[in-house]
Amino acid sequence: MNRFHSNDYGAVFITNERLVGFTPLLGGFASKPIDVHEQIVGAENDNGLILISTTKRTMVFGSRLSGWEEFE
């Protein structure tokens, strides 16, 4: 595990291969693979959501979502 981010609604673990999110409302983990050439450039909490930005995309995780949402 390289980094860890959490808020009152869930947590995200960042490894060199994937993002793993957990929230009690999902009742489990939601995983998102990271490309070998993709670098994490930022992570922030915003209104109960955890936003992870990479060199290729932005991914959002939160208890109100059913897993990961992705924006390029």
PQR file of N, CA, C, O and H, with PARSE charges and radii, in Angstrom:
ATOM      1  N   MET A   1       0.848  -1.167   0.000 -0.4000 1.5000
ATOM      2  CA  MET A   1       0.000   0.000   0.000 -0.0000 2.0000
ATOM      3  C   MET A   1       0.898   1.235   0.000  0.5500 1.7000
ATOM      4  O   MET A   1       1.823   1.352   0.803 -0.5500 1.4000
ATOM      5  N   ASN A   2       0.601   2.154  -0.920 -0.4000 1.5000
ATOM      6  CA  ASN A   2       1.393   3.373  -1.019 -0.0000 2.0000
ATOM      7  C   ASN A   2       0.778   4.529  -0.236  0.5500 1.7000
ATOM      8  O   ASN A   2       1.488   5.304   0.404 -0.5500 1.4000
ATOM      9  H   ASN A   2      -0.151   2.059  -1.573  0.4000 1.0000
ATOM     10  N   ARG A   3      -0.560   4.637  -0.294 -0.4000 1.5000
ATOM     11  CA  ARG A   3      -1.247   5.754   0.371 -0.0000 2.0000
ATOM     12  C   ARG A   3      -2.609   5.282   0.861  0.5500 1.7000
ATOM     13  O   ARG A   3      -3.139   4.261   0.425 -0.5500 1.4000
ATOM     14  H   ARG A   3      -1.137   4.008  -0.814  0.4000 1.0000
ATOM     15  N   PHE A   4      -3.156   6.078   1.794 -0.4000 1.5000
ATOM     16  CA  PHE A   4      -4.459   5.779   2.378 -0.0000 2.0000
ATOM     17  C   PHE A   4      -5.198   7.096   2.585  0.5500 1.7000
ATOM     18  O   PHE A   4      -4.635   8.050   3.121 -0.5500 1.4000
ATOM     19  H   PHE A   4      -2.725   6.908   2.148  0.4000 1.0000
ATOM     20  N   HIS A   5      -6.453   7.148   2.162 -0.4000 1.5000
ATOM     21  CA  HIS A   5      -7.289   8.333   2.361 -0.0000 2.0000
ATOM     22  C   HIS A   5      -8.640   7.881   2.892  0.5500 1.7000
ATOM     23  O   HIS A   5      -9.184   6.870   2.447 -0.5500 1.4000
ATOM     24  H   HIS A   5      -6.910   6.373   1.726  0.4000 1.0000
ATOM     25  N   SER A   6      -9.184   8.640   3.854 -0.4000 1.5000
ATOM     26  CA  SER A   6     -10.474   8.261   4.418 -0.0000 2.0000
ATOM     27  C   SER A   6     -11.261   9.499   4.806  0.5500 1.7000
ATOM     28  O   SER A   6     -10.719  10.596   4.937 -0.5500 1.4000
ATOM     29  H   SER A   6      -8.743   9.461   4.216  0.4000 1.0000
ATOM     30  N   ASN A   7     -12.562   9.286   4.986 -0.4000 1.5000
ATOM     31  CA  ASN A   7     -13.441  10.310   5.537 -0.0000 2.0000
ATOM     32  C   ASN A   7     -14.493   9.586   6.369  0.5500 1.7000
ATOM     33  O   ASN A   7     -14.341   8.396   6.643 -0.5500 1.4000
ATOM     34  H   ASN A   7     -13.002   8.394   4.880  0.4000 1.0000
ATOM     35  N   ASP A   8     -15.537  10.265   6.769 -0.4000 1.5000
ATOM     36  CA  ASP A   8     -16.567   9.655   7.611 -0.0000 2.0000
ATOM     37  C   ASP A   8     -17.361   8.572   6.887  0.5500 1.7000
ATOM     38  O   ASP A   8     -18.057   7.786   7.530 -0.5500 1.4000
ATOM     39  H   ASP A   8     -15.660  11.232   6.546  0.4000 1.0000
ATOM     40  N   TYR A   9     -17.269   8.520   5.560 -0.4000 1.5000
ATOM     41  CA  TYR A   9     -18.124   7.630   4.766 -0.0000 2.0000
ATOM     42  C   TYR A   9     -17.398   6.457   4.136  0.5500 1.7000
ATOM     43  O   TYR A   9     -18.047   5.545   3.623 -0.5500 1.4000
ATOM     44  H   TYR A   9     -16.704   9.158   5.037  0.4000 1.0000
ATOM     45  N   GLY A  10     -16.075   6.450   4.157 -0.4000 1.5000
ATOM     46  CA  GLY A  10     -15.346   5.352   3.533 -0.0000 2.0000
ATOM     47  C   GLY A  10     -13.849   5.598   3.508  0.5500 1.7000
ATOM     48  O   GLY A  10     -13.348   6.571   4.072 -0.5500 1.4000
ATOM     49  H   GLY A  10     -15.548   7.191   4.573  0.4000 1.0000
ATOM     50  N   ALA A  11     -13.146   4.689   2.836 -0.4000 1.5000
ATOM     51  CA  ALA A  11     -11.690   4.770   2.762 -0.0000 2.0000
ATOM     52  C   ALA A  11     -11.216   4.269   1.410  0.5500 1.7000
ATOM     53  O   ALA A  11     -11.865   3.434   0.780 -0.5500 1.4000
ATOM     54  H   ALA A  11     -13.554   3.899   2.378  0.4000 1.0000
ATOM     55  N   VAL A  12     -10.066   4.794   0.967 -0.4000 1.5000
ATOM     56  CA  VAL A  12      -9.439   4.355  -0.268 -0.0000 2.0000
ATOM     57  C   VAL A  12      -7.983   4.027   0.023  0.5500 1.7000
ATOM     58  O   VAL A  12      -7.259   4.816   0.630 -0.5500 1.4000
ATOM     59  H   VAL A  12      -9.539   5.473   1.479  0.4000 1.0000
ATOM     60  N   PHE A  13      -7.571   2.843  -0.424 -0.4000 1.5000
ATOM     61  CA  PHE A  13      -6.193   2.394  -0.314 -0.0000 2.0000
ATOM     62  C   PHE A  13      -5.592   2.447  -1.715  0.5500 1.7000
ATOM     63  O   PHE A  13      -6.190   1.936  -2.662 -0.5500 1.4000
ATOM     64  H   PHE A  13      -8.160   2.202  -0.917  0.4000 1.0000
ATOM     65  N   ILE A  14      -4.422   3.059  -1.857 -0.4000 1.5000
ATOM     66  CA  ILE A  14      -3.774   3.188  -3.153 -0.0000 2.0000
ATOM     67  C   ILE A  14      -2.533   2.307  -3.162  0.5500 1.7000
ATOM     68  O   ILE A  14      -1.645   2.459  -2.323 -0.5500 1.4000
ATOM     69  H   ILE A  14      -3.937   3.475  -1.088  0.4000 1.0000
ATOM     70  N   THR A  15      -2.481   1.379  -4.122 -0.4000 1.5000
ATOM     71  CA  THR A  15      -1.292   0.543  -4.301 -0.0000 2.0000
ATOM     72  C   THR A  15      -0.668   0.904  -5.649  0.5500 1.7000
ATOM     73  O   THR A  15      -1.167   1.785  -6.349 -0.5500 1.4000
ATOM     74  H   THR A  15      -3.203   1.256  -4.803  0.4000 1.0000
ATOM     75  N   ASN A  16       0.405   0.237  -6.008 -0.4000 1.5000
ATOM     76  CA  ASN A  16       1.015   0.510  -7.301 -0.0000 2.0000
ATOM     77  C   ASN A  16       0.255  -0.131  -8.456  0.5500 1.7000
ATOM     78  O   ASN A  16       0.583   0.124  -9.615 -0.5500 1.4000
ATOM     79  H   ASN A  16       0.810  -0.479  -5.439  0.4000 1.0000
ATOM     80  N   GLU A  17      -0.754  -0.958  -8.172 -0.4000 1.5000
ATOM     81  CA  GLU A  17      -1.514  -1.633  -9.225 -0.0000 2.0000
ATOM     82  C   GLU A  17      -2.991  -1.257  -9.256  0.5500 1.7000
ATOM     83  O   GLU A  17      -3.641  -1.413 -10.290 -0.5500 1.4000
ATOM     84  H   GLU A  17      -1.021  -1.165  -7.231  0.4000 1.0000
ATOM     85  N   ARG A  18      -3.533  -0.765  -8.144 -0.4000 1.5000
ATOM     86  CA  ARG A  18      -4.971  -0.497  -8.116 -0.0000 2.0000
ATOM     87  C   ARG A  18      -5.377   0.419  -6.974  0.5500 1.7000
ATOM     88  O   ARG A  18      -4.612   0.679  -6.045 -0.5500 1.4000
ATOM     89  H   ARG A  18      -3.005  -0.639  -7.304  0.4000 1.0000
ATOM     90  N   LEU A  19      -6.616   0.899  -7.080 -0.4000 1.5000
ATOM     91  CA  LEU A  19      -7.270   1.641  -6.008 -0.0000 2.0000
ATOM     92  C   LEU A  19      -8.285   0.696  -5.395  0.5500 1.7000
ATOM     93  O   LEU A  19      -9.023   0.030  -6.121 -0.5500 1.4000
ATOM     94  H   LEU A  19      -7.237   0.688  -7.835  0.4000 1.0000
ATOM     95  N   VAL A  20      -8.335   0.626  -4.093 -0.4000 1.5000
ATOM     96  CA  VAL A  20      -9.310  -0.221  -3.408 -0.0000 2.0000
ATOM     97  C   VAL A  20     -10.104   0.664  -2.461  0.5500 1.7000
ATOM     98  O   VAL A  20      -9.548   1.259  -1.537 -0.5500 1.4000
ATOM     99  H   VAL A  20      -7.735   1.167  -3.503  0.4000 1.0000
ATOM    100  N   GLY A  21     -11.407   0.745  -2.696 -0.4000 1.5000
ATOM    101  CA  GLY A  21     -12.271   1.553  -1.865 -0.0000 2.0000
ATOM    102  C   GLY A  21     -13.166   0.688  -0.994  0.5500 1.7000
ATOM    103  O   GLY A  21     -13.572  -0.403  -1.395 -0.5500 1.4000
ATOM    104  H   GLY A  21     -11.859   0.261  -3.446  0.4000 1.0000
ATOM    105  N   PHE A  22     -13.468   1.177   0.194 -0.4000 1.5000
ATOM    106  CA  PHE A  22     -14.382   0.481   1.101 -0.0000 2.0000
ATOM    107  C   PHE A  22     -15.331   1.494   1.717  0.5500 1.7000
ATOM    108  O   PHE A  22     -14.915   2.564   2.161 -0.5500 1.4000
ATOM    109  H   PHE A  22     -13.137   2.062   0.520  0.4000 1.0000
ATOM    110  N   THR A  23     -16.607   1.144   1.737 -0.4000 1.5000
ATOM    111  CA  THR A  23     -17.597   1.936   2.448 -0.0000 2.0000
ATOM    112  C   THR A  23     -18.609   0.985   3.076  0.5500 1.7000
ATOM    113  O   THR A  23     -18.995   0.002   2.443 -0.5500 1.4000
ATOM    114  H   THR A  23     -16.944   0.274   1.376  0.4000 1.0000
ATOM    115  N   PRO A  24     -19.044   1.250   4.293 -0.5600 1.5000
ATOM    116  CA  PRO A  24     -20.009   0.365   4.948  0.2800 2.0000
ATOM    117  C   PRO A  24     -21.310   0.213   4.159  0.5500 1.7000
ATOM    118  O   PRO A  24     -21.931  -0.848   4.212 -0.5500 1.4000
ATOM    119  N   LEU A  25     -21.732   1.236   3.439 -0.4000 1.5000
ATOM    120  CA  LEU A  25     -22.981   1.135   2.678 -0.0000 2.0000
ATOM    121  C   LEU A  25     -22.876   0.163   1.510  0.5500 1.7000
ATOM    122  O   LEU A  25     -23.876  -0.445   1.129 -0.5500 1.4000
ATOM    123  H   LEU A  25     -21.228   2.098   3.396  0.4000 1.0000
ATOM    124  N   LEU A  26     -21.685   0.003   0.933 -0.4000 1.5000
ATOM    125  CA  LEU A  26     -21.494  -0.993  -0.128 -0.0000 2.0000
ATOM    126  C   LEU A  26     -21.399  -2.393   0.461  0.5500 1.7000
ATOM    127  O   LEU A  26     -21.704  -3.378  -0.212 -0.5500 1.4000
ATOM    128  H   LEU A  26     -20.873   0.496   1.243  0.4000 1.0000
ATOM    129  N   GLY A  27     -20.980  -2.479   1.707 -0.4000 1.5000
ATOM    130  CA  GLY A  27     -20.839  -3.777   2.356 -0.0000 2.0000
ATOM    131  C   GLY A  27     -19.645  -4.566   1.862  0.5500 1.7000
ATOM    132  O   GLY A  27     -19.605  -5.787   2.013 -0.5500 1.4000
ATOM    133  H   GLY A  27     -20.733  -1.679   2.254  0.4000 1.0000
ATOM    134  N   GLY A  28     -18.673  -3.893   1.275 -0.4000 1.5000
ATOM    135  CA  GLY A  28     -17.489  -4.592   0.789 -0.0000 2.0000
ATOM    136  C   GLY A  28     -16.536  -3.635   0.102  0.5500 1.7000
ATOM    137  O   GLY A  28     -16.602  -2.419   0.276 -0.5500 1.4000
ATOM    138  H   GLY A  28     -18.705  -2.901   1.152  0.4000 1.0000
ATOM    139  N   PHE A  29     -15.646  -4.225  -0.687 -0.4000 1.5000
ATOM    140  CA  PHE A  29     -14.611  -3.454  -1.364 -0.0000 2.0000
ATOM    141  C   PHE A  29     -14.953  -3.275  -2.833  0.5500 1.7000
ATOM    142  O   PHE A  29     -15.605  -4.127  -3.436 -0.5500 1.4000
ATOM    143  H   PHE A  29     -15.593  -5.214  -0.828  0.4000 1.0000
ATOM    144  N   ALA A  30     -14.509  -2.159  -3.410 -0.4000 1.5000
ATOM    145  CA  ALA A  30     -14.625  -1.901  -4.844 -0.0000 2.0000
ATOM    146  C   ALA A  30     -13.222  -1.562  -5.344  0.5500 1.7000
ATOM    147  O   ALA A  30     -12.555  -0.683  -4.798 -0.5500 1.4000
ATOM    148  H   ALA A  30     -13.979  -1.466  -2.921  0.4000 1.0000
ATOM    149  N   SER A  31     -12.785  -2.262  -6.375 -0.4000 1.5000
ATOM    150  CA  SER A  31     -11.424  -2.137  -6.857 -0.0000 2.0000
ATOM    151  C   SER A  31     -11.389  -1.500  -8.243  0.5500 1.7000
ATOM    152  O   SER A  31     -12.296  -1.706  -9.050 -0.5500 1.4000
ATOM    153  H   SER A  31     -13.326  -2.977  -6.818  0.4000 1.0000
ATOM    154  N   LYS A  32     -10.344  -0.729  -8.515 -0.4000 1.5000
ATOM    155  CA  LYS A  32     -10.160  -0.074  -9.817 -0.0000 2.0000
ATOM    156  C   LYS A  32      -8.696  -0.227 -10.213  0.5500 1.7000
ATOM    157  O   LYS A  32      -7.825   0.276  -9.504 -0.5500 1.4000
ATOM    158  H   LYS A  32      -9.607  -0.562  -7.860  0.4000 1.0000
ATOM    159  N   PRO A  33      -8.392  -0.907 -11.328 -0.5600 1.5000
ATOM    160  CA  PRO A  33      -6.988  -1.070 -11.729  0.2800 2.0000
ATOM    161  C   PRO A  33      -6.372   0.240 -12.205  0.5500 1.7000
ATOM    162  O   PRO A  33      -7.058   1.111 -12.740 -0.5500 1.4000
ATOM    163  N   ILE A  34      -5.060   0.361 -11.998 -0.4000 1.5000
ATOM    164  CA  ILE A  34      -4.280   1.503 -12.470 -0.0000 2.0000
ATOM    165  C   ILE A  34      -3.292   0.984 -13.507  0.5500 1.7000
ATOM    166  O   ILE A  34      -2.622  -0.025 -13.285 -0.5500 1.4000
ATOM    167  H   ILE A  34      -4.503  -0.347 -11.564  0.4000 1.0000
ATOM    168  N   ASP A  35      -3.203   1.675 -14.634 -0.4000 1.5000
ATOM    169  CA  ASP A  35      -2.277   1.304 -15.695 -0.0000 2.0000
ATOM    170  C   ASP A  35      -0.836   1.452 -15.211  0.5500 1.7000
ATOM    171  O   ASP A  35      -0.545   2.299 -14.366 -0.5500 1.4000
ATOM    172  H   ASP A  35      -3.747   2.494 -14.814  0.4000 1.0000
ATOM    173  N   VAL A  36       0.051   0.640 -15.741 -0.4000 1.5000
ATOM    174  CA  VAL A  36       1.453   0.655 -15.320 -0.0000 2.0000
ATOM    175  C   VAL A  36       2.121   2.011 -15.577  0.5500 1.7000
ATOM    176  O   VAL A  36       3.063   2.369 -14.870 -0.5500 1.4000
ATOM    177  H   VAL A  36      -0.185  -0.047 -16.427  0.4000 1.0000
ATOM    178  N   HIS A  37       1.653   2.769 -16.571 -0.4000 1.5000
ATOM    179  CA  HIS A  37       2.226   4.075 -16.885 -0.0000 2.0000
ATOM    180  C   HIS A  37       1.452   5.231 -16.258  0.5500 1.7000
ATOM    181  O   HIS A  37       1.770   6.394 -16.504 -0.5500 1.4000
ATOM    182  H   HIS A  37       0.888   2.479 -17.145  0.4000 1.0000
ATOM    183  N   GLU A  38       0.454   4.926 -15.461 -0.4000 1.5000
ATOM    184  CA  GLU A  38      -0.397   5.941 -14.834 -0.0000 2.0000
ATOM    185  C   GLU A  38       0.163   6.319 -13.469  0.5500 1.7000
ATOM    186  O   GLU A  38       0.466   5.441 -12.661 -0.5500 1.4000
ATOM    187  H   GLU A  38       0.196   3.981 -15.261  0.4000 1.0000
ATOM    188  N   GLN A  39       0.302   7.602 -13.206 -0.4000 1.5000
ATOM    189  CA  GLN A  39       0.834   8.095 -11.943 -0.0000 2.0000
ATOM    190  C   GLN A  39      -0.251   8.844 -11.169  0.5500 1.7000
ATOM    191  O   GLN A  39      -1.033   9.589 -11.759 -0.5500 1.4000
ATOM    192  H   GLN A  39       0.056   8.315 -13.863  0.4000 1.0000
ATOM    193  N   ILE A  40      -0.298   8.652  -9.866 -0.4000 1.5000
ATOM    194  CA  ILE A  40      -1.219   9.397  -9.005 -0.0000 2.0000
ATOM    195  C   ILE A  40      -0.664  10.814  -8.859  0.5500 1.7000
ATOM    196  O   ILE A  40       0.493  10.997  -8.481 -0.5500 1.4000
ATOM    197  H   ILE A  40       0.338   8.047  -9.386  0.4000 1.0000
ATOM    198  N   VAL A  41      -1.499  11.816  -9.161 -0.4000 1.5000
ATOM    199  CA  VAL A  41      -1.051  13.207  -9.041 -0.0000 2.0000
ATOM    200  C   VAL A  41      -1.789  13.965  -7.937  0.5500 1.7000
ATOM    201  O   VAL A  41      -1.387  15.069  -7.567 -0.5500 1.4000
ATOM    202  H   VAL A  41      -2.439  11.666  -9.468  0.4000 1.0000
ATOM    203  N   GLY A  42      -2.865  13.379  -7.410 -0.4000 1.5000
ATOM    204  CA  GLY A  42      -3.577  14.055  -6.333 -0.0000 2.0000
ATOM    205  C   GLY A  42      -4.655  13.194  -5.725  0.5500 1.7000
ATOM    206  O   GLY A  42      -5.191  12.289  -6.364 -0.5500 1.4000
ATOM    207  H   GLY A  42      -3.192  12.483  -7.710  0.4000 1.0000
ATOM    208  N   ALA A  43      -4.965  13.492  -4.471 -0.4000 1.5000
ATOM    209  CA  ALA A  43      -6.054  12.820  -3.762 -0.0000 2.0000
ATOM    210  C   ALA A  43      -6.660  13.836  -2.809  0.5500 1.7000
ATOM    211  O   ALA A  43      -5.944  14.538  -2.095 -0.5500 1.4000
ATOM    212  H   ALA A  43      -4.530  14.227  -3.952  0.4000 1.0000
ATOM    213  N   GLU A  44      -7.999  13.910  -2.803 -0.4000 1.5000
ATOM    214  CA  GLU A  44      -8.655  14.880  -1.933 -0.0000 2.0000
ATOM    215  C   GLU A  44     -10.033  14.388  -1.518  0.5500 1.7000
ATOM    216  O   GLU A  44     -10.627  13.530  -2.171 -0.5500 1.4000
ATOM    217  H   GLU A  44      -8.581  13.340  -3.382  0.4000 1.0000
ATOM    218  N   ASN A  45     -10.526  14.945  -0.430 -0.4000 1.5000
ATOM    219  CA  ASN A  45     -11.881  14.697   0.054 -0.0000 2.0000
ATOM    220  C   ASN A  45     -12.745  15.895  -0.307  0.5500 1.7000
ATOM    221  O   ASN A  45     -12.343  17.044  -0.128 -0.5500 1.4000
ATOM    222  H   ASN A  45     -10.044  15.643   0.100  0.4000 1.0000
ATOM    223  N   ASP A  46     -13.942  15.610  -0.818 -0.4000 1.5000
ATOM    224  CA  ASP A  46     -14.845  16.702  -1.190 -0.0000 2.0000
ATOM    225  C   ASP A  46     -16.287  16.259  -0.949  0.5500 1.7000
ATOM    226  O   ASP A  46     -16.808  15.418  -1.683 -0.5500 1.4000
ATOM    227  H   ASP A  46     -14.269  14.677  -0.963  0.4000 1.0000
ATOM    228  N   ASN A  47     -16.933  16.817   0.070 -0.4000 1.5000
ATOM    229  CA  ASN A  47     -18.340  16.527   0.386 -0.0000 2.0000
ATOM    230  C   ASN A  47     -18.636  15.041   0.487  0.5500 1.7000
ATOM    231  O   ASN A  47     -19.613  14.566  -0.092 -0.5500 1.4000
ATOM    232  H   ASN A  47     -16.510  17.500   0.666  0.4000 1.0000
ATOM    233  N   GLY A  48     -17.814  14.303   1.207 -0.4000 1.5000
ATOM    234  CA  GLY A  48     -18.045  12.881   1.414 -0.0000 2.0000
ATOM    235  C   GLY A  48     -17.533  11.992   0.303  0.5500 1.7000
ATOM    236  O   GLY A  48     -17.690  10.774   0.373 -0.5500 1.4000
ATOM    237  H   GLY A  48     -17.020  14.689   1.677  0.4000 1.0000
ATOM    238  N   LEU A  49     -16.920  12.571  -0.728 -0.4000 1.5000
ATOM    239  CA  LEU A  49     -16.347  11.799  -1.829 -0.0000 2.0000
ATOM    240  C   LEU A  49     -14.831  11.851  -1.742  0.5500 1.7000
ATOM    241  O   LEU A  49     -14.264  12.840  -1.278 -0.5500 1.4000
ATOM    242  H   LEU A  49     -16.793  13.561  -0.785  0.4000 1.0000
ATOM    243  N   ILE A  50     -14.180  10.794  -2.186 -0.4000 1.5000
ATOM    244  CA  ILE A  50     -12.731  10.776  -2.284 -0.0000 2.0000
ATOM    245  C   ILE A  50     -12.384  10.805  -3.761  0.5500 1.7000
ATOM    246  O   ILE A  50     -12.767   9.903  -4.507 -0.5500 1.4000
ATOM    247  H   ILE A  50     -14.640   9.990  -2.563  0.4000 1.0000
ATOM    248  N   LEU A  51     -11.663  11.832  -4.192 -0.4000 1.5000
ATOM    249  CA  LEU A  51     -11.277  12.014  -5.582 -0.0000 2.0000
ATOM    250  C   LEU A  51      -9.799  11.677  -5.737  0.5500 1.7000
ATOM    251  O   LEU A  51      -8.951  12.203  -5.016 -0.5500 1.4000
ATOM    252  H   LEU A  51     -11.353  12.565  -3.587  0.4000 1.0000
ATOM    253  N   ILE A  52      -9.504  10.793  -6.689 -0.4000 1.5000
ATOM    254  CA  ILE A  52      -8.130  10.418  -6.988 -0.0000 2.0000
ATOM    255  C   ILE A  52      -7.849  10.840  -8.427  0.5500 1.7000
ATOM    256  O   ILE A  52      -8.533  10.401  -9.351 -0.5500 1.4000
ATOM    257  H   ILE A  52     -10.194  10.366  -7.275  0.4000 1.0000
ATOM    258  N   SER A  53      -6.851  11.685  -8.614 -0.4000 1.5000
ATOM    259  CA  SER A  53      -6.470  12.155  -9.947 -0.0000 2.0000
ATOM    260  C   SER A  53      -5.171  11.480 -10.370  0.5500 1.7000
ATOM    261  O   SER A  53      -4.232  11.361  -9.583 -0.5500 1.4000
ATOM    262  H   SER A  53      -6.295  12.042  -7.863  0.4000 1.0000
ATOM    263  N   THR A  54      -5.134  11.043 -11.625 -0.4000 1.5000
ATOM    264  CA  THR A  54      -3.922  10.454 -12.184 -0.0000 2.0000
ATOM    265  C   THR A  54      -3.532  11.255 -13.425  0.5500 1.7000
ATOM    266  O   THR A  54      -4.191  12.232 -13.782 -0.5500 1.4000
ATOM    267  H   THR A  54      -5.897  11.140 -12.264  0.4000 1.0000
ATOM    268  N   THR A  55      -2.465  10.829 -14.065 -0.4000 1.5000
ATOM    269  CA  THR A  55      -2.028  11.492 -15.285 -0.0000 2.0000
ATOM    270  C   THR A  55      -2.989  11.258 -16.441  0.5500 1.7000
ATOM    271  O   THR A  55      -2.896  11.942 -17.461 -0.5500 1.4000
ATOM    272  H   THR A  55      -1.930  10.036 -13.775  0.4000 1.0000
ATOM    273  N   LYS A  56      -3.914  10.302 -16.307 -0.4000 1.5000
ATOM    274  CA  LYS A  56      -4.846   9.966 -17.393 -0.0000 2.0000
ATOM    275  C   LYS A  56      -6.312  10.245 -17.085  0.5500 1.7000
ATOM    276  O   LYS A  56      -7.098  10.453 -18.009 -0.5500 1.4000
ATOM    277  H   LYS A  56      -3.989   9.747 -15.479  0.4000 1.0000
ATOM    278  N   ARG A  57      -6.703  10.257 -15.804 -0.4000 1.5000
ATOM    279  CA  ARG A  57      -8.127  10.341 -15.461 -0.0000 2.0000
ATOM    280  C   ARG A  57      -8.330  10.759 -14.017  0.5500 1.7000
ATOM    281  O   ARG A  57      -7.385  10.834 -13.232 -0.5500 1.4000
ATOM    282  H   ARG A  57      -6.064  10.088 -15.054  0.4000 1.0000
ATOM    283  N   THR A  58      -9.589  11.029 -13.684 -0.4000 1.5000
ATOM    284  CA  THR A  58      -9.993  11.293 -12.309 -0.0000 2.0000
ATOM    285  C   THR A  58     -11.025  10.246 -11.923  0.5500 1.7000
ATOM    286  O   THR A  58     -11.971   9.998 -12.670 -0.5500 1.4000
ATOM    287  H   THR A  58     -10.357  10.968 -14.322  0.4000 1.0000
ATOM    288  N   MET A  59     -10.846   9.634 -10.762 -0.4000 1.5000
ATOM    289  CA  MET A  59     -11.767   8.618 -10.276 -0.0000 2.0000
ATOM    290  C   MET A  59     -12.354   9.085  -8.952  0.5500 1.7000
ATOM    291  O   MET A  59     -11.654   9.663  -8.121 -0.5500 1.4000
ATOM    292  H   MET A  59     -10.077   9.837 -10.156  0.4000 1.0000
ATOM    293  N   VAL A  60     -13.635   8.831  -8.766 -0.4000 1.5000
ATOM    294  CA  VAL A  60     -14.361   9.299  -7.587 -0.0000 2.0000
ATOM    295  C   VAL A  60     -14.946   8.089  -6.872  0.5500 1.7000
ATOM    296  O   VAL A  60     -15.519   7.199  -7.502 -0.5500 1.4000
ATOM    297  H   VAL A  60     -14.203   8.361  -9.441  0.4000 1.0000
ATOM    298  N   PHE A  61     -14.797   8.065  -5.550 -0.4000 1.5000
ATOM    299  CA  PHE A  61     -15.346   6.989  -4.733 -0.0000 2.0000
ATOM    300  C   PHE A  61     -16.087   7.596  -3.561  0.5500 1.7000
ATOM    301  O   PHE A  61     -15.603   8.539  -2.935 -0.5500 1.4000
ATOM    302  H   PHE A  61     -14.332   8.788  -5.038  0.4000 1.0000
ATOM    303  N   GLY A  62     -17.271   7.053  -3.256 -0.4000 1.5000
ATOM    304  CA  GLY A  62     -18.019   7.532  -2.106 -0.0000 2.0000
ATOM    305  C   GLY A  62     -19.182   6.631  -1.779  0.5500 1.7000
ATOM    306  O   GLY A  62     -19.554   5.765  -2.571 -0.5500 1.4000
ATOM    307  H   GLY A  62     -17.664   6.286  -3.764  0.4000 1.0000
ATOM    308  N   SER A  63     -19.757   6.834  -0.612 -0.4000 1.5000
ATOM    309  CA  SER A  63     -20.849   5.981  -0.150 -0.0000 2.0000
ATOM    310  C   SER A  63     -22.117   6.174  -0.971  0.5500 1.7000
ATOM    311  O   SER A  63     -22.956   5.275  -1.023 -0.5500 1.4000
ATOM    312  H   SER A  63     -19.455   7.537   0.032  0.4000 1.0000
ATOM    313  N   ARG A  64     -22.272   7.328  -1.612 -0.4000 1.5000
ATOM    314  CA  ARG A  64     -23.473   7.576  -2.414 -0.0000 2.0000
ATOM    315  C   ARG A  64     -23.376   6.975  -3.809  0.5500 1.7000
ATOM    316  O   ARG A  64     -24.358   6.955  -4.550 -0.5500 1.4000
ATOM    317  H   ARG A  64     -21.591   8.059  -1.570  0.4000 1.0000
ATOM    318  N   LEU A  65     -22.201   6.490  -4.164 -0.4000 1.5000
ATOM    319  CA  LEU A  65     -21.992   5.865  -5.468 -0.0000 2.0000
ATOM    320  C   LEU A  65     -21.981   4.352  -5.300  0.5500 1.7000
ATOM    321  O   LEU A  65     -21.761   3.846  -4.199 -0.5500 1.4000
ATOM    322  H   LEU A  65     -21.403   6.507  -3.562  0.4000 1.0000
ATOM    323  N   SER A  66     -22.213   3.646  -6.369 -0.4000 1.5000
ATOM    324  CA  SER A  66     -22.168   2.179  -6.289 -0.0000 2.0000
ATOM    325  C   SER A  66     -20.802   1.690  -6.751  0.5500 1.7000
ATOM    326  O   SER A  66     -20.705   0.856  -7.652 -0.5500 1.4000
ATOM    327  H   SER A  66     -22.391   4.056  -7.263  0.4000 1.0000
ATOM    328  N   GLY A  67     -19.759   2.206  -6.136 -0.4000 1.5000
ATOM    329  CA  GLY A  67     -18.389   1.857  -6.514 -0.0000 2.0000
ATOM    330  C   GLY A  67     -17.655   3.069  -7.048  0.5500 1.7000
ATOM    331  O   GLY A  67     -17.842   4.179  -6.550 -0.5500 1.4000
ATOM    332  H   GLY A  67     -19.838   2.883  -5.404  0.4000 1.0000
ATOM    333  N   TRP A  68     -16.832   2.870  -8.042 -0.4000 1.5000
ATOM    334  CA  TRP A  68     -16.018   3.931  -8.628 -0.0000 2.0000
ATOM    335  C   TRP A  68     -16.707   4.577  -9.811  0.5500 1.7000
ATOM    336  O   TRP A  68     -17.340   3.890 -10.613 -0.5500 1.4000
ATOM    337  H   TRP A  68     -16.680   1.968  -8.446  0.4000 1.0000
ATOM    338  N   GLU A  69     -16.591   5.889  -9.930 -0.4000 1.5000
ATOM    339  CA  GLU A  69     -16.976   6.641 -11.131 -0.0000 2.0000
ATOM    340  C   GLU A  69     -15.682   7.178 -11.719  0.5500 1.7000
ATOM    341  O   GLU A  69     -14.759   7.537 -10.988 -0.5500 1.4000
ATOM    342  H   GLU A  69     -16.077   6.447  -9.279  0.4000 1.0000
ATOM    343  N   GLU A  70     -15.621   7.231 -13.048 -0.4000 1.5000
ATOM    344  CA  GLU A  70     -14.379   7.623 -13.699 -0.0000 2.0000
ATOM    345  C   GLU A  70     -14.629   8.713 -14.742  0.5500 1.7000
ATOM    346  O   GLU A  70     -15.623   8.677 -15.468 -0.5500 1.4000
ATOM    347  H   GLU A  70     -16.371   6.940 -13.642  0.4000 1.0000
ATOM    348  N   PHE A  71     -13.720   9.676 -14.806 -0.4000 1.5000
ATOM    349  CA  PHE A  71     -13.783  10.772 -15.766 -0.0000 2.0000
ATOM    350  C   PHE A  71     -12.423  10.921 -16.404  0.5500 1.7000
ATOM    351  O   PHE A  71     -11.407  10.924 -15.709 -0.5500 1.4000
ATOM    352  H   PHE A  71     -12.913   9.706 -14.217  0.4000 1.0000
ATOM    353  N   GLU A  72     -12.390  11.046 -17.713 -0.4000 1.5000
ATOM    354  CA  GLU A  72     -11.117  11.238 -18.414 -0.0000 2.0000
ATOM    355  C   GLU A  72     -10.897  12.670 -18.753  0.5500 1.7000
ATOM    356  O   GLU A  72      -9.874  13.014 -19.345 -0.5500 1.4000
ATOM    357  H   GLU A  72     -13.216  11.044 -18.277  0.4000 1.0000
TER
END
